[in-house]
Amino acid sequence: MTIVVVILLVLVFLLAASVIAWPIVRGDQLPDEDPAGVGNEIQRVEEDLERTLASIKEIAFDHASGHLSDEDFSALDADERAHAIELLREREGIERPAPEEGSAES
């Protein structure tokens, strides 16, 4: 009976080892860089920018209709415009990465 148990344990061990080692044997590797990641990042920034621009329009509408005081309008409008500028700079940085340090352009 013990020989049967030993054989079953060896078979279970070999099965588990082969399942664990299979990706290594096949040569599966994670890609170094996800090219879709840049597209996702640009899409996220674009969506944030659209929401920020819509907020600016909404703030202007609320001010024009008398729902916001001049002080509130100035503060909210300045904050949203500053956020839009940050997003535009972020988008530009994603689309055109900064040159590496030490490389000189003519």
N, CA, C and O atoms as CSV, one atom per row, in Angstrom:
chain,resi,resn,atom,element,x,y,z
A,1,MET,N,N,0.814,-1.189,0.000
A,1,MET,CA,C,0.000,0.000,0.000
A,1,MET,C,C,0.865,1.263,0.000
A,1,MET,O,O,0.490,2.266,-0.608
A,2,THR,N,N,2.002,1.225,0.667
A,2,THR,CA,C,2.845,2.413,0.743
A,2,THR,C,C,3.478,2.747,-0.594
A,2,THR,O,O,3.733,3.920,-0.869
A,3,ILE,N,N,3.737,1.766,-1.425
A,3,ILE,CA,C,4.315,2.037,-2.738
A,3,ILE,C,C,3.320,2.800,-3.608
A,3,ILE,O,O,3.719,3.662,-4.391
A,4,VAL,N,N,2.036,2.494,-3.478
A,4,VAL,CA,C,0.991,3.188,-4.226
A,4,VAL,C,C,0.907,4.648,-3.780
A,4,VAL,O,O,0.752,5.540,-4.613
A,5,VAL,N,N,1.007,4.894,-2.494
A,5,VAL,CA,C,0.956,6.253,-1.955
A,5,VAL,C,C,2.162,7.052,-2.429
A,5,VAL,O,O,2.032,8.218,-2.801
A,6,VAL,N,N,3.330,6.429,-2.417
A,6,VAL,CA,C,4.549,7.113,-2.878
A,6,VAL,C,C,4.437,7.462,-4.355
A,6,VAL,O,O,4.808,8.566,-4.755
A,7,ILE,N,N,3.941,6.558,-5.156
A,7,ILE,CA,C,3.793,6.804,-6.600
A,7,ILE,C,C,2.790,7.934,-6.832
A,7,ILE,O,O,3.017,8.799,-7.678
A,8,LEU,N,N,1.683,7.930,-6.087
A,8,LEU,CA,C,0.694,8.996,-6.222
A,8,LEU,C,C,1.282,10.340,-5.802
A,8,LEU,O,O,1.032,11.348,-6.465
A,9,LEU,N,N,2.047,10.380,-4.729
A,9,LEU,CA,C,2.676,11.626,-4.291
A,9,LEU,C,C,3.682,12.135,-5.327
A,9,LEU,O,O,3.747,13.336,-5.590
A,10,VAL,N,N,4.443,11.252,-5.899
A,10,VAL,CA,C,5.405,11.643,-6.933
A,10,VAL,C,C,4.672,12.196,-8.154
A,10,VAL,O,O,5.089,13.203,-8.726
A,11,LEU,N,N,3.579,11.539,-8.553
A,11,LEU,CA,C,2.805,12.023,-9.698
A,11,LEU,C,C,2.194,13.396,-9.421
A,11,LEU,O,O,2.208,14.266,-10.291
A,12,VAL,N,N,1.666,13.591,-8.230
A,12,VAL,CA,C,1.090,14.891,-7.858
A,12,VAL,C,C,2.183,15.956,-7.850
A,12,VAL,O,O,1.967,17.072,-8.324
A,13,PHE,N,N,3.362,15.615,-7.311
A,13,PHE,CA,C,4.475,16.556,-7.295
A,13,PHE,C,C,4.898,16.922,-8.719
A,13,PHE,O,O,5.115,18.098,-9.013
A,14,LEU,N,N,5.017,15.938,-9.599
A,14,LEU,CA,C,5.418,16.206,-10.982
A,14,LEU,C,C,4.373,17.049,-11.714
A,14,LEU,O,O,4.720,17.928,-12.503
A,15,LEU,N,N,3.117,16.783,-11.452
A,15,LEU,CA,C,2.052,17.573,-12.065
A,15,LEU,C,C,2.117,19.020,-11.590
A,15,LEU,O,O,2.027,19.943,-12.400
A,16,ALA,N,N,2.271,19.224,-10.290
A,16,ALA,CA,C,2.353,20.587,-9.750
A,16,ALA,C,C,3.585,21.306,-10.273
A,16,ALA,O,O,3.511,22.480,-10.636
A,17,ALA,N,N,4.714,20.616,-10.317
A,17,ALA,CA,C,5.951,21.228,-10.810
A,17,ALA,C,C,5.824,21.603,-12.284
A,17,ALA,O,O,6.312,22.654,-12.700
A,18,SER,N,N,5.179,20.760,-13.070
A,18,SER,CA,C,5.038,21.071,-14.496
A,18,SER,C,C,4.090,22.252,-14.727
A,18,SER,O,O,4.306,23.056,-15.633
A,19,VAL,N,N,3.042,22.353,-13.906
A,19,VAL,CA,C,2.118,23.491,-14.026
A,19,VAL,C,C,2.840,24.788,-13.660
A,19,VAL,O,O,2.652,25.812,-14.316
A,20,ILE,N,N,3.656,24.743,-12.621
A,20,ILE,CA,C,4.387,25.939,-12.200
A,20,ILE,C,C,5.463,26.302,-13.207
A,20,ILE,O,O,5.670,27.484,-13.483
A,21,ALA,N,N,6.157,25.311,-13.764
A,21,ALA,CA,C,7.282,25.574,-14.660
A,21,ALA,C,C,6.863,25.821,-16.102
A,21,ALA,O,O,7.675,26.305,-16.891
A,22,TRP,N,N,5.635,25.510,-16.473
A,22,TRP,CA,C,5.216,25.616,-17.873
A,22,TRP,C,C,5.431,27.007,-18.478
A,22,TRP,O,O,5.971,27.084,-19.581
A,23,PRO,N,N,5.047,28.100,-17.834
A,23,PRO,CA,C,5.307,29.415,-18.436
A,23,PRO,C,C,6.795,29.700,-18.644
A,23,PRO,O,O,7.174,30.360,-19.612
A,24,ILE,N,N,7.625,29.208,-17.748
A,24,ILE,CA,C,9.065,29.414,-17.897
A,24,ILE,C,C,9.590,28.609,-19.076
A,24,ILE,O,O,10.407,29.105,-19.852
A,25,VAL,N,N,9.130,27.382,-19.213
A,25,VAL,CA,C,9.572,26.521,-20.307
A,25,VAL,C,C,9.114,27.088,-21.649
A,25,VAL,O,O,9.870,27.069,-22.620
A,26,ARG,N,N,7.890,27.588,-21.706
A,26,ARG,CA,C,7.371,28.161,-22.950
A,26,ARG,C,C,8.041,29.469,-23.306
A,26,ARG,O,O,8.039,29.870,-24.470
A,27,GLY,N,N,8.609,30.137,-22.329
A,27,GLY,CA,C,9.276,31.402,-22.590
A,27,GLY,C,C,8.357,32.600,-22.499
A,27,GLY,O,O,8.667,33.657,-23.048
A,28,ASP,N,N,7.229,32.457,-21.815
A,28,ASP,CA,C,6.330,33.595,-21.640
A,28,ASP,C,C,7.041,34.673,-20.842
A,28,ASP,O,O,7.634,34.407,-19.797
A,29,GLN,N,N,6.970,35.878,-21.347
A,29,GLN,CA,C,7.561,36.999,-20.640
A,29,GLN,C,C,6.613,38.166,-20.743
A,29,GLN,O,O,5.856,38.295,-21.705
A,30,LEU,N,N,6.666,39.017,-19.733
A,30,LEU,CA,C,5.882,40.237,-19.784
A,30,LEU,C,C,6.564,41.203,-20.735
A,30,LEU,O,O,7.793,41.279,-20.751
A,31,PRO,N,N,5.802,41.942,-21.526
A,31,PRO,CA,C,6.437,42.915,-22.414
A,31,PRO,C,C,7.141,43.991,-21.594
A,31,PRO,O,O,6.698,44.356,-20.505
A,32,ASP,N,N,8.257,44.494,-22.148
A,32,ASP,CA,C,9.013,45.531,-21.454
A,32,ASP,C,C,8.204,46.798,-21.288
A,32,ASP,O,O,8.251,47.444,-20.241
A,33,GLU,N,N,7.471,47.149,-22.312
A,33,GLU,CA,C,6.706,48.388,-22.262
A,33,GLU,C,C,5.356,48.154,-22.913
A,33,GLU,O,O,5.270,47.534,-23.973
A,34,ASP,N,N,4.313,48.643,-22.287
A,34,ASP,CA,C,2.973,48.489,-22.819
A,34,ASP,C,C,2.668,49.672,-23.725
A,34,ASP,O,O,2.419,50.771,-23.231
A,35,PRO,N,N,2.683,49.472,-25.054
A,35,PRO,CA,C,2.417,50.606,-25.941
A,35,PRO,C,C,1.013,51.168,-25.779
A,35,PRO,O,O,0.787,52.350,-26.039
A,36,ALA,N,N,0.071,50.341,-25.354
A,36,ALA,CA,C,-1.287,50.829,-25.140
A,36,ALA,C,C,-1.368,51.692,-23.886
A,36,ALA,O,O,-2.320,52.456,-23.727
A,37,GLY,N,N,-0.390,51.583,-22.999
A,37,GLY,CA,C,-0.390,52.373,-21.773
A,37,GLY,C,C,-0.327,53.856,-22.060
A,37,GLY,O,O,-0.977,54.652,-21.382
A,38,VAL,N,N,0.458,54.239,-23.070
A,38,VAL,CA,C,0.551,55.654,-23.436
A,38,VAL,C,C,-0.787,56.135,-23.977
A,38,VAL,O,O,-1.228,57.238,-23.654
A,39,GLY,N,N,-1.425,55.325,-24.786
A,39,GLY,CA,C,-2.739,55.687,-25.314
A,39,GLY,C,C,-3.765,55.833,-24.219
A,39,GLY,O,O,-4.604,56.733,-24.261
A,40,ASN,N,N,-3.704,54.952,-23.235
A,40,ASN,CA,C,-4.636,55.041,-22.105
A,40,ASN,C,C,-4.392,56.306,-21.303
A,40,ASN,O,O,-5.334,56.949,-20.841
A,41,GLU,N,N,-3.114,56.664,-21.137
A,41,GLU,CA,C,-2.775,57.862,-20.371
A,41,GLU,C,C,-3.273,59.115,-21.101
A,41,GLU,O,O,-3.829,60.018,-20.477
A,42,ILE,N,N,-3.075,59.167,-22.411
A,42,ILE,CA,C,-3.562,60.311,-23.191
A,42,ILE,C,C,-5.082,60.386,-23.114
A,42,ILE,O,O,-5.649,61.469,-22.974
A,43,GLN,N,N,-5.734,59.240,-23.206
A,43,GLN,CA,C,-7.205,59.217,-23.134
A,43,GLN,C,C,-7.682,59.730,-21.778
A,43,GLN,O,O,-8.651,60.486,-21.708
A,44,ARG,N,N,-7.008,59.325,-20.702
A,44,ARG,CA,C,-7.387,59.791,-19.368
A,44,ARG,C,C,-7.245,61.301,-19.257
A,44,ARG,O,O,-8.121,61.976,-18.715
A,45,VAL,N,N,-6.125,61.836,-19.776
A,45,VAL,CA,C,-5.896,63.281,-19.721
A,45,VAL,C,C,-6.930,64.009,-20.569
A,45,VAL,O,O,-7.444,65.049,-20.157
A,46,GLU,N,N,-7.242,63.477,-21.749
A,46,GLU,CA,C,-8.249,64.100,-22.619
A,46,GLU,C,C,-9.614,64.143,-21.940
A,46,GLU,O,O,-10.317,65.151,-22.017
A,47,GLU,N,N,-9.989,63.049,-21.274
A,47,GLU,CA,C,-11.281,63.020,-20.590
A,47,GLU,C,C,-11.306,64.027,-19.435
A,47,GLU,O,O,-12.301,64.723,-19.232
A,48,ASP,N,N,-10.203,64.099,-18.679
A,48,ASP,CA,C,-10.123,65.085,-17.594
A,48,ASP,C,C,-10.199,66.502,-18.143
A,48,ASP,O,O,-10.847,67.367,-17.554
A,49,LEU,N,N,-9.540,66.736,-19.265
A,49,LEU,CA,C,-9.557,68.061,-19.880
A,49,LEU,C,C,-10.966,68.432,-20.344
A,49,LEU,O,O,-11.401,69.568,-20.156
A,50,GLU,N,N,-11.674,67.484,-20.944
A,50,GLU,CA,C,-13.057,67.750,-21.372
A,50,GLU,C,C,-13.946,68.112,-20.179
A,50,GLU,O,O,-14.754,69.037,-20.255
A,51,ARG,N,N,-13.787,67.371,-19.073
A,51,ARG,CA,C,-14.585,67.671,-17.877
A,51,ARG,C,C,-14.232,69.049,-17.320
A,51,ARG,O,O,-15.114,69.786,-16.879
A,52,THR,N,N,-12.953,69.395,-17.339
A,52,THR,CA,C,-12.528,70.694,-16.814
A,52,THR,C,C,-13.068,71.831,-17.680
A,52,THR,O,O,-13.532,72.842,-17.153
A,53,LEU,N,N,-13.012,71.676,-18.999
A,53,LEU,CA,C,-13.542,72.708,-19.887
A,53,LEU,C,C,-15.057,72.846,-19.727
A,53,LEU,O,O,-15.597,73.951,-19.780
A,54,ALA,N,N,-15.733,71.714,-19.530
A,54,ALA,CA,C,-17.180,71.770,-19.284
A,54,ALA,C,C,-17.468,72.488,-17.964
A,54,ALA,O,O,-18.451,73.222,-17.855
A,55,SER,N,N,-16.617,72.278,-16.971
A,55,SER,CA,C,-16.793,72.964,-15.689
A,55,SER,C,C,-16.622,74.471,-15.842
A,55,SER,O,O,-17.355,75.252,-15.236
A,56,ILE,N,N,-15.648,74.870,-16.655
A,56,ILE,CA,C,-15.440,76.302,-16.901
A,56,ILE,C,C,-16.686,76.920,-17.532
A,56,ILE,O,O,-17.114,78.007,-17.145
A,57,LYS,N,N,-17.257,76.221,-18.499
A,57,LYS,CA,C,-18.478,76.718,-19.143
A,57,LYS,C,C,-19.632,76.786,-18.147
A,57,LYS,O,O,-20.402,77.746,-18.142
A,58,GLU,N,N,-19.745,75.765,-17.308
A,58,GLU,CA,C,-20.817,75.727,-16.310
A,58,GLU,C,C,-20.663,76.868,-15.302
A,58,GLU,O,O,-21.650,77.491,-14.910
A,59,ILE,N,N,-19.433,77.138,-14.887
A,59,ILE,CA,C,-19.178,78.229,-13.934
A,59,ILE,C,C,-19.552,79.567,-14.571
A,59,ILE,O,O,-20.165,80.418,-13.926
A,60,ALA,N,N,-19.181,79.749,-15.841
A,60,ALA,CA,C,-19.518,80.997,-16.536
A,60,ALA,C,C,-21.035,81.147,-16.669
A,60,ALA,O,O,-21.567,82.245,-16.507
A,61,PHE,N,N,-21.729,80.048,-16.965
A,61,PHE,CA,C,-23.181,80.091,-17.084
A,61,PHE,C,C,-23.827,80.438,-15.743
A,61,PHE,O,O,-24.739,81.262,-15.676
A,62,ASP,N,N,-23.339,79.794,-14.672
A,62,ASP,CA,C,-23.892,80.075,-13.345
A,62,ASP,C,C,-23.658,81.526,-12.935
A,62,ASP,O,O,-24.518,82.141,-12.303
A,63,HIS,N,N,-22.506,82.069,-13.289
A,63,HIS,CA,C,-22.219,83.465,-12.975
A,63,HIS,C,C,-23.120,84.396,-13.785
A,63,HIS,O,O,-23.648,85.375,-13.257
A,64,ALA,N,N,-23.293,84.081,-15.079
A,64,ALA,CA,C,-24.133,84.918,-15.939
A,64,ALA,C,C,-25.599,84.887,-15.508
A,64,ALA,O,O,-26.320,85.873,-15.655
A,65,SER,N,N,-26.026,83.749,-14.979
A,65,SER,CA,C,-27.423,83.638,-14.554
A,65,SER,C,C,-27.637,84.135,-13.124
A,65,SER,O,O,-28.763,84.121,-12.629
A,66,GLY,N,N,-26.568,84.574,-12.458
A,66,GLY,CA,C,-26.704,85.157,-11.136
A,66,GLY,C,C,-26.615,84.175,-9.989
A,66,GLY,O,O,-26.874,84.545,-8.843
A,67,HIS,N,N,-26.257,82.936,-10.264
A,67,HIS,CA,C,-26.147,81.935,-9.211
A,67,HIS,C,C,-24.802,81.986,-8.475
A,67,HIS,O,O,-24.663,81.413,-7.395
A,68,LEU,N,N,-23.811,82.675,-9.061
A,68,LEU,CA,C,-22.496,82.811,-8.430
A,68,LEU,C,C,-22.153,84.286,-8.287
A,68,LEU,O,O,-22.386,85.086,-9.194
A,69,SER,N,N,-21.603,84.625,-7.147
A,69,SER,CA,C,-21.141,86.004,-6.956
A,69,SER,C,C,-19.852,86.209,-7.746
A,69,SER,O,O,-19.233,85.251,-8.207
A,70,ASP,N,N,-19.461,87.463,-7.894
A,70,ASP,CA,C,-18.236,87.776,-8.625
A,70,ASP,C,C,-17.019,87.127,-7.954
A,70,ASP,O,O,-16.131,86.621,-8.640
A,71,GLU,N,N,-16.978,87.141,-6.626
A,71,GLU,CA,C,-15.844,86.560,-5.906
A,71,GLU,C,C,-15.780,85.054,-6.100
A,71,GLU,O,O,-14.715,84.496,-6.365
A,72,ASP,N,N,-16.930,84.401,-5.965
A,72,ASP,CA,C,-16.967,82.946,-6.153
A,72,ASP,C,C,-16.596,82.584,-7.588
A,72,ASP,O,O,-15.841,81.641,-7.824
A,73,PHE,N,N,-17.136,83.345,-8.547
A,73,PHE,CA,C,-16.819,83.092,-9.946
A,73,PHE,C,C,-15.324,83.205,-10.190
A,73,PHE,O,O,-14.732,82.338,-10.833
A,74,SER,N,N,-14.707,84.267,-9.683
A,74,SER,CA,C,-13.278,84.480,-9.892
A,74,SER,C,C,-12.459,83.324,-9.325
A,74,SER,O,O,-11.535,82.838,-9.977
A,75,ALA,N,N,-12.790,82.889,-8.128
A,75,ALA,CA,C,-12.037,81.809,-7.494
A,75,ALA,C,C,-12.213,80.486,-8.233
A,75,ALA,O,O,-11.236,79.802,-8.538
A,76,LEU,N,N,-13.470,80.128,-8.519
A,76,LEU,CA,C,-13.734,78.858,-9.201
A,76,LEU,C,C,-13.171,78.845,-10.618
A,76,LEU,O,O,-12.592,77.852,-11.059
A,77,ASP,N,N,-13.347,79.960,-11.323
A,77,ASP,CA,C,-12.864,80.045,-12.698
A,77,ASP,C,C,-11.335,79.942,-12.739
A,77,ASP,O,O,-10.783,79.249,-13.593
A,78,ALA,N,N,-10.663,80.620,-11.831
A,78,ALA,CA,C,-9.194,80.570,-11.799
A,78,ALA,C,C,-8.698,79.153,-11.492
A,78,ALA,O,O,-7.735,78.683,-12.099
A,79,ASP,N,N,-9.357,78.482,-10.554
A,79,ASP,CA,C,-8.953,77.109,-10.216
A,79,ASP,C,C,-9.120,76.168,-11.414
A,79,ASP,O,O,-8.221,75.388,-11.726
A,80,GLU,N,N,-10.257,76.247,-12.069
A,80,GLU,CA,C,-10.516,75.352,-13.200
A,80,GLU,C,C,-9.582,75.661,-14.377
A,80,GLU,O,O,-9.102,74.744,-15.043
A,81,ARG,N,N,-9.331,76.921,-14.629
A,81,ARG,CA,C,-8.414,77.268,-15.719
A,81,ARG,C,C,-6.987,76.801,-15.415
A,81,ARG,O,O,-6.280,76.338,-16.310
A,82,ALA,N,N,-6.569,76.924,-14.158
A,82,ALA,CA,C,-5.243,76.429,-13.776
A,82,ALA,C,C,-5.163,74.911,-13.954
A,82,ALA,O,O,-4.140,74.387,-14.394
A,83,HIS,N,N,-6.241,74.215,-13.612
A,83,HIS,CA,C,-6.278,72.760,-13.795
A,83,HIS,C,C,-6.224,72.411,-15.277
A,83,HIS,O,O,-5.550,71.455,-15.660
A,84,ALA,N,N,-6.921,73.170,-16.114
A,84,ALA,CA,C,-6.894,72.925,-17.559
A,84,ALA,C,C,-5.478,73.122,-18.107
A,84,ALA,O,O,-5.030,72.347,-18.953
A,85,ILE,N,N,-4.781,74.139,-17.638
A,85,ILE,CA,C,-3.417,74.382,-18.098
A,85,ILE,C,C,-2.502,73.228,-17.685
A,85,ILE,O,O,-1.656,72.798,-18.468
A,86,GLU,N,N,-2.667,72.728,-16.465
A,86,GLU,CA,C,-1.877,71.580,-16.009
A,86,GLU,C,C,-2.126,70.364,-16.900
A,86,GLU,O,O,-1.195,69.647,-17.266
A,87,LEU,N,N,-3.392,70.144,-17.240
A,87,LEU,CA,C,-3.726,68.999,-18.087
A,87,LEU,C,C,-3.155,69.152,-19.489
A,87,LEU,O,O,-2.690,68.177,-20.078
A,88,LEU,N,N,-3.184,70.366,-20.030
A,88,LEU,CA,C,-2.605,70.598,-21.347
A,88,LEU,C,C,-1.099,70.329,-21.329
A,88,LEU,O,O,-0.560,69.738,-22.265
A,89,ARG,N,N,-0.433,70.757,-20.280
A,89,ARG,CA,C,1.010,70.496,-20.160
A,89,ARG,C,C,1.282,69.010,-19.991
A,89,ARG,O,O,2.241,68.484,-20.557
A,90,GLU,N,N,0.446,68.331,-19.217
A,90,GLU,CA,C,0.610,66.893,-19.037
A,90,GLU,C,C,0.428,66.158,-20.357
A,90,GLU,O,O,1.193,65.248,-20.677
A,91,ARG,N,N,-0.589,66.553,-21.125
A,91,ARG,CA,C,-0.823,65.932,-22.430
A,91,ARG,C,C,0.357,66.162,-23.362
A,91,ARG,O,O,0.776,65.252,-24.077
A,92,GLU,N,N,0.888,67.372,-23.353
A,92,GLU,CA,C,2.042,67.680,-24.195
A,92,GLU,C,C,3.250,66.846,-23.776
A,92,GLU,O,O,4.010,66.387,-24.629
A,93,GLY,N,N,3.431,66.648,-22.477
A,93,GLY,CA,C,4.535,65.834,-21.990
A,93,GLY,C,C,4.408,64.374,-22.382
A,93,GLY,O,O,5.412,63.701,-22.617
A,94,ILE,N,N,3.180,63.880,-22.454
A,94,ILE,CA,C,2.959,62.486,-22.858
A,94,ILE,C,C,3.214,62.344,-24.350
A,94,ILE,O,O,3.861,61.393,-24.789
A,95,GLU,N,N,2.704,63.292,-25.126
A,95,GLU,CA,C,2.845,63.204,-26.576
A,95,GLU,C,C,4.288,63.419,-27.019
A,95,GLU,O,O,4.766,62.752,-27.937
A,96,ARG,N,N,4.981,64.350,-26.367
A,96,ARG,CA,C,6.380,64.644,-26.702
A,96,ARG,C,C,7.198,64.566,-25.430
A,96,ARG,O,O,7.346,65.570,-24.732
A,97,PRO,N,N,7.740,63.383,-25.108
A,97,PRO,CA,C,8.538,63.265,-23.888
A,97,PRO,C,C,9.753,64.194,-23.933
A,97,PRO,O,O,10.274,64.512,-25.002
A,98,ALA,N,N,10.185,64.616,-22.758
A,98,ALA,CA,C,11.329,65.506,-22.658
A,98,ALA,C,C,12.584,64.796,-23.150
A,98,ALA,O,O,12.733,63.594,-22.932
A,99,PRO,N,N,13.496,65.522,-23.816
A,99,PRO,CA,C,14.729,64.882,-24.270
A,99,PRO,C,C,15.562,64.460,-23.081
A,99,PRO,O,O,15.494,65.056,-22.007
A,100,GLU,N,N,16.358,63.409,-23.295
A,100,GLU,CA,C,17.188,62.901,-22.217
A,100,GLU,C,C,18.254,63.920,-21.867
A,100,GLU,O,O,18.737,64.665,-22.720
A,101,GLU,N,N,18.609,63.935,-20.588
A,101,GLU,CA,C,19.662,64.843,-20.145
A,101,GLU,C,C,20.976,64.405,-20.743
A,101,GLU,O,O,21.230,63.211,-20.897
A,102,GLY,N,N,21.808,65.363,-21.078
A,102,GLY,CA,C,23.113,65.049,-21.633
A,102,GLY,C,C,23.114,65.020,-23.151
A,102,GLY,O,O,24.180,65.072,-23.765
A,103,SER,N,N,21.955,64.939,-23.764
A,103,SER,CA,C,21.914,64.965,-25.224
A,103,SER,C,C,21.656,66.401,-25.655
A,103,SER,O,O,20.698,67.035,-25.213
A,104,ALA,N,N,22.510,66.892,-26.508
A,104,ALA,CA,C,22.406,68.284,-26.962
A,104,ALA,C,C,21.780,68.307,-28.342
A,104,ALA,O,O,22.103,67.498,-29.213
A,105,GLU,N,N,20.872,69.260,-28.516
A,105,GLU,CA,C,20.260,69.445,-29.831
A,105,GLU,C,C,20.870,70.670,-30.468
A,105,GLU,O,O,21.174,71.644,-29.780
A,106,SER,N,N,21.054,70.631,-31.782
A,106,SER,CA,C,21.660,71.772,-32.466
A,106,SER,C,C,20.634,72.789,-32.824
A,106,SER,O,O,20.965,73.821,-33.407
